[in-house]
Amino acid sequence: MQTTIINKLSGLINRAPMDVVGIDCASNGVRLVRMKKGAAGLSLVGAQTVDPVESVLSPAGGPDSDSGRLSSIPVRVRGRYAALAVPGTHGVVKMLRVAEQFDSGDKNQMMAKLGCDESENYRFAVRTIMPATGRSEARLLAAALPEWQAQALLDLLPSSGLPAPRSIEVSELAVVNAFMRFRRIAGDGEADGLIHFDHDVSVFALFNGGVLSQLRAFKFGVTSVLQKVIDTLNVDEQTAEGVLMDGAFDISHLVEEGAREIGNQFLISRDYMERSENCRLKKLYVSGPPSLVSTFMRSMPHSSEVAEWNAFDGIDTHGDVSEEIEAAPWRVASAIGACVGVLEDE
């Protein structure tokens, strides 16, 4: 009898989460998305943004900062568990190709491979995309965050009660996670990819046969061009951000420099994948503020079909979603991906 009770309790404790809030800490606000998992799949219960939390974005905020916690998590997005995400502006995200003898569990080896500052303490995670064979190196996806930032993320949550922390993510990889779920639902085995622009960062990921082949993250986004828009158009920050969001003005000349770097790296990665894996990129999905997406697409040659990716695709979104987010789903792509990583963890 006692063993049966213990087994039942163990089953309850280890039960996979079914109700999660994704918390993505961008510099212009915290994006909150609550998702649930049911018999019919994933559903989005609520989504909204709240004021940014400085302690997560900069070590200057410090753990004793008054802004060290979310003042409150609205009821409509208060899940039982929290999947926390932060842009990798202080961290590192890389695809690595390493020899079979490389020990990915050795922190010193991994930190050196990622090029992390030895004077700073990091948390890191690594996933094997493809193991090494006699003819090819292993393909790894690795990420690292400074310890102060990981701790600041945990400090966002109440010291007791809900939500309880479940995972820590890098926002760029959370976006890719959401896109990978969309790909699985679409069932497309062709070579395709995603380019996503966000407020603080951008990322592209290329897939062949459903397997991640190339990934690059960039410290480029809305914040990179916001001040240029303010100075050029002589407007305040709120108006400048509106210009970037709706694409009503042609500001391509202000965006081109950063977009060009991403475009060049994308073309190099695409060509490498096509040559080394004997494939052709058939479809490219894009996501982000219209002004950044349109400038990027105009500035680079491409022979693939191009389509807009909506982060809500494949998810029941009959929940309580703010108008701001409903009009621009890219804003919560990271928060959705963080939720997916917990709800569909394999």
C-alpha positions in Angstrom: 0.0 0.0 0.0 2.7 2.4 1.0 4.6 1.8 -2.3 1.5 2.4 -4.3 0.9 5.8 -2.5 4.6 6.8 -3.1 4.3 5.8 -6.8 1.1 7.9 -7.2 2.8 10.9 -5.5 5.8 10.5 -7.7 3.6 10.5 -10.8 1.9 13.7 -9.7 5.3 15.4 -9.0 6.8 14.3 -12.3 3.8 15.0 -14.4 4.5 17.0 -17.5 3.3 20.7 -17.2 0.0 21.4 -18.9 -0.3 25.2 -18.1 2.7 27.4 -18.8 3.4 31.2 -19.1 6.2 32.2 -21.4 8.0 35.3 -20.2 10.2 37.0 -22.7 12.1 40.0 -21.3 12.7 42.3 -24.2 14.1 45.8 -23.6 10.9 47.5 -24.5 8.7 45.3 -22.3 8.1 41.9 -21.0 6.0 39.7 -23.3 3.7 37.3 -21.5 2.0 34.3 -23.2 0.0 31.7 -21.3 -0.5 28.4 -23.1 -2.2 25.1 -22.1 -1.9 21.6 -23.5 -5.0 19.5 -23.9 -6.3 16.6 -25.9 -6.8 18.8 -28.9 -3.2 20.2 -28.8 -1.9 23.6 -27.7 -4.1 26.6 -27.0 -3.1 30.2 -26.2 -5.1 31.4 -23.2 -3.8 34.9 -23.0 -1.1 37.3 -24.2 0.0 40.8 -23.3 3.0 43.0 -22.5 4.0 44.7 -19.3 6.8 47.2 -18.4 10.4 46.1 -18.9 12.5 44.8 -15.9 15.9 46.4 -16.0 17.7 44.0 -13.7 17.3 41.2 -16.3 18.8 43.4 -19.1 21.8 44.8 -17.3 24.0 43.8 -14.4 23.8 47.4 -13.2 20.2 46.7 -12.1 21.5 44.4 -9.4 19.6 41.8 -7.5 18.5 44.4 -4.9 17.0 46.7 -7.5 13.4 47.7 -6.9 12.6 46.6 -10.4 14.0 43.1 -9.8 10.6 41.4 -9.9 7.6 41.5 -12.1 5.3 43.8 -10.1 2.4 41.5 -10.9 1.5 38.8 -13.5 -2.0 39.5 -14.7 -4.4 36.7 -13.9 -5.1 35.9 -17.6 -1.5 35.0 -18.2 -0.6 33.4 -14.8 0.2 29.8 -15.6 1.3 27.2 -13.1 4.8 27.1 -14.5 7.0 29.8 -16.1 9.3 29.4 -19.1 11.7 32.4 -18.9 13.5 33.9 -21.9 15.8 36.8 -22.5 17.5 38.2 -25.6 21.1 36.9 -26.0 22.6 40.4 -26.1 24.9 39.4 -23.1 25.1 35.7 -24.1 26.3 33.5 -26.9 24.3 31.3 -29.3 26.2 29.2 -31.9 26.0 26.1 -34.1 29.2 24.2 -33.6 30.9 21.4 -35.6 33.2 19.4 -33.5 35.3 16.2 -33.7 33.9 13.0 -32.1 36.3 13.2 -29.2 35.1 16.7 -28.2 33.4 16.5 -24.7 30.4 18.8 -24.9 29.7 18.2 -21.2 33.1 19.8 -20.2 32.3 23.4 -19.2 35.8 24.7 -19.9 36.0 23.2 -23.4 32.5 24.5 -24.2 33.1 28.0 -22.9 36.3 28.2 -24.9 34.5 26.9 -28.1 31.8 29.6 -27.6 34.3 32.3 -27.0 32.9 33.3 -23.6 34.7 35.8 -21.3 36.7 33.7 -18.9 36.3 36.3 -16.2 32.5 35.9 -16.1 30.5 32.9 -14.8 28.1 31.4 -17.4 25.4 28.8 -17.5 25.4 26.8 -20.7 23.3 24.2 -22.5 24.1 22.1 -25.6 22.1 19.8 -27.8 23.4 17.3 -30.3 21.7 18.0 -33.7 23.7 15.2 -35.5 26.3 12.9 -33.9 29.8 12.5 -35.3 30.4 9.8 -37.8 33.6 8.4 -39.3 33.2 10.9 -42.2 31.7 14.0 -40.6 31.9 16.1 -37.4 29.2 16.3 -34.8 26.7 19.2 -35.2 25.9 20.9 -31.9 23.6 23.8 -30.9 24.9 25.6 -27.9 23.9 28.6 -25.8 25.4 30.4 -22.8 24.0 33.1 -20.5 25.9 35.0 -17.7 25.0 33.7 -14.3 23.9 37.1 -13.1 21.3 37.2 -15.9 20.0 33.6 -15.3 19.6 34.5 -11.6 17.8 37.7 -12.4 15.4 35.8 -14.6 14.6 33.5 -11.7 14.2 36.5 -9.4 11.4 37.8 -11.6 9.0 35.3 -10.1 7.4 35.4 -6.7 9.4 33.8 -3.9 6.4 31.6 -3.2 3.3 30.6 -5.1 2.7 30.5 -8.8 4.2 30.4 -11.4 7.1 28.2 -10.5 10.2 28.4 -12.8 10.5 25.5 -15.3 13.1 26.6 -17.8 15.4 29.4 -18.9 15.7 30.2 -22.6 17.6 32.5 -25.0 14.9 34.4 -26.9 16.5 33.7 -30.3 16.4 30.0 -29.8 12.9 30.1 -28.4 11.7 31.7 -31.7 13.4 28.8 -33.6 11.6 26.3 -31.3 8.2 27.9 -32.2 9.1 27.7 -35.9 10.2 24.1 -35.6 6.8 23.2 -34.2 5.1 25.0 -37.1 7.3 22.9 -39.5 6.3 19.6 -37.8 2.6 20.5 -38.2 3.1 21.5 -41.8 4.9 18.2 -42.5 7.2 19.8 -45.1 10.4 17.8 -45.5 11.9 20.2 -48.0 14.9 22.5 -47.2 13.5 25.7 -45.8 14.3 28.4 -43.3 13.3 31.3 -41.1 14.6 34.9 -40.7 13.1 36.6 -37.7 13.7 40.2 -36.6 12.8 41.3 -33.1 13.2 44.3 -30.8 16.7 43.5 -29.6 18.0 40.6 -31.7 17.5 38.7 -35.0 18.1 35.1 -36.0 18.0 32.9 -39.0 17.8 29.1 -39.1 18.0 26.8 -42.1 16.6 23.2 -42.2 17.1 20.3 -44.5 14.9 17.3 -44.2 13.6 18.6 -40.9 17.1 18.8 -39.4 18.6 22.1 -38.3 21.6 22.8 -40.6 22.6 26.4 -40.1 21.8 29.0 -37.4 23.1 32.5 -36.7 22.0 35.0 -34.1 22.6 38.8 -34.4 22.5 41.7 -31.9 20.4 43.7 -34.4 16.7 44.7 -34.2 14.4 47.6 -33.6 16.7 49.1 -31.0 19.5 49.2 -33.5 17.8 51.7 -35.7 15.4 53.4 -33.3 17.7 56.3 -32.5 18.5 56.8 -36.2 14.7 57.2 -36.9 14.3 59.6 -34.0 17.2 61.8 -35.2 16.3 61.7 -38.9 12.6 62.3 -38.6 12.8 64.5 -35.5 10.2 62.5 -33.7 9.8 61.1 -30.2 10.6 57.5 -29.3 7.0 56.3 -29.3 6.4 57.8 -32.8 9.7 56.4 -34.1 8.8 52.9 -32.9 5.4 53.2 -34.6 7.2 54.1 -37.9 9.3 50.9 -37.5 6.3 48.8 -36.7 3.9 49.8 -39.5 6.3 50.5 -42.3 4.4 53.6 -43.3 7.7 55.5 -44.1 10.5 54.4 -46.3 13.4 54.1 -43.8 15.3 51.5 -45.7 18.5 53.7 -45.8 18.5 53.6 -42.0 18.1 49.8 -41.8 20.3 48.7 -44.7 23.6 48.5 -42.9 22.5 46.0 -40.3 20.2 44.1 -42.7 23.1 43.8 -45.2 25.3 42.0 -42.6 22.5 39.5 -41.9 21.9 39.1 -45.6 25.5 38.4 -46.3 25.7 35.8 -43.6 22.5 34.2 -44.7 23.7 33.8 -48.3 27.0 32.3 -47.1 25.1 29.8 -44.8 22.5 29.0 -47.5 25.2 28.3 -50.1 27.2 26.1 -47.7 24.1 24.1 -46.8 23.1 23.6 -50.5 26.6 22.5 -51.5 27.5 20.3 -48.5 24.1 18.6 -48.2 23.2 18.5 -51.9 19.9 20.4 -51.5 18.2 23.6 -52.5 16.4 26.0 -50.2 12.8 25.9 -51.4 11.0 28.2 -49.1 12.1 31.1 -46.8 9.8 32.3 -44.0 10.2 35.8 -42.7 8.9 37.4 -39.4 9.2 40.7 -37.7 8.4 44.5 -38.0 7.4 45.3 -41.6 10.0 48.0 -42.0 12.9 45.6 -41.1 11.5 42.6 -43.1 10.8 44.6 -46.3 14.2 46.3 -46.3 15.9 43.0 -45.8 14.0 41.3 -48.6 14.7 44.2 -51.0 18.4 44.3 -50.2 19.2 40.6 -51.0 18.8 38.4 -54.0 16.9 35.2 -53.4 15.6 32.4 -55.6 13.4 30.7 -52.9 9.7 31.1 -52.4 9.1 33.7 -49.6 6.2 33.6 -47.1 5.4 35.4 -43.9 5.5 33.3 -40.8 2.8 33.9 -38.2 3.8 32.7 -34.7 0.1 31.8 -34.0 -0.1 29.3 -36.9 -1.0 25.9 -35.6 -2.2 27.1 -32.2 -5.7 27.6 -31.0 -5.7 31.4 -30.2 -9.3 31.9 -29.0 -7.8 33.3 -25.7 -7.5 36.8 -24.4 -4.9 38.5 -26.7 -4.3 42.2 -26.6 -4.9 44.1 -29.9 -1.2 45.1 -30.0 -0.1 41.5 -30.0 -2.8 40.3 -32.3 -1.7 42.8 -34.9 2.0 41.8 -34.6 2.4 38.1 -33.6 6.2 38.3 -34.1 6.3 40.2 -30.7 5.5 37.0 -28.8 7.2 34.4 -31.0 9.9 33.9 -28.3 7.4 33.6 -25.5 5.4 31.1 -27.5 8.6 29.1 -28.3 9.5 29.1 -24.6 6.1 27.6 -23.8 6.4 25.0 -26.6 9.7 23.9 -25.2 8.1 23.0 -21.9 4.7 21.7 -23.1 6.2 19.5 -25.9 9.5 18.6 -24.3 10.5 15.2 -25.6 
